Amino acid sequence: MANGKKLQVTLRRSPNGRLKNHRQCVAGLGLRRMHQTVTVDDTPQIRGMIRKVSYMLEVQEA
C-alpha cells in the first residue's frame, strides 16, 4: 500500500457537531475547512482514519 501511492482527500461535509474523535481524525488528515483537498500517503493508518470519517469525505487516488 505505501509504495509511494498518494490519496486526494476532500472534506465534503462539516465536522461541526460530530463526535470529538471524528473531528480529530479530520484534523489529523490535515483538513481545516469545507471543500479543501489534501494529498496524503496511502498507509494503513491513513486508511483507518479515512474509514472512520468516510461519510464526510471524498477520496480519489492521486
Number of C-alpha atoms within 10 A of each C-alpha: 10 9 8 8 12 17 18 15 23 20 23 16 14 15 20 9 8 11 9 10 12 19 17 16 19 22 13 12 17 15 18 16 15 14 15 12 19 16 16 17 17 18 15 11 10 16 15 12 17 20 13 14 19 17 11 17 18 15 15 10 11 12
